[in-house]
């Protein structure tokens, strides 16, 4: 069965900020960047451990996967088959705090 997405408020805001950031310099590319992020997250539905392990905290995996110039941080939960999308950051930014 496919895992279902559960977006944090932070991740939702990050996605909006990524769109606005790209749109300011290249309006034509903004939708493509967002589509790449969404498409990459969709890959995780059937393969929740496709991304690399970023951090192991209290027996909970925080993983990351790259989509273009952005890193998506997420936690797969086997118990309820969910993917908690935690944050989305440009690859040049420092690692997030969790």
Secondary structure, DSSP 8 states (H G I E B T S, - for coil): ---EEEE-HHHHHHHHHHHHHHHHH-HHHHHHHHHHHHHHHHHHTT-TT-SEEEEEETTEEEEEEEETTEEEEEEEETTTTEEEEEEEEETTS-----
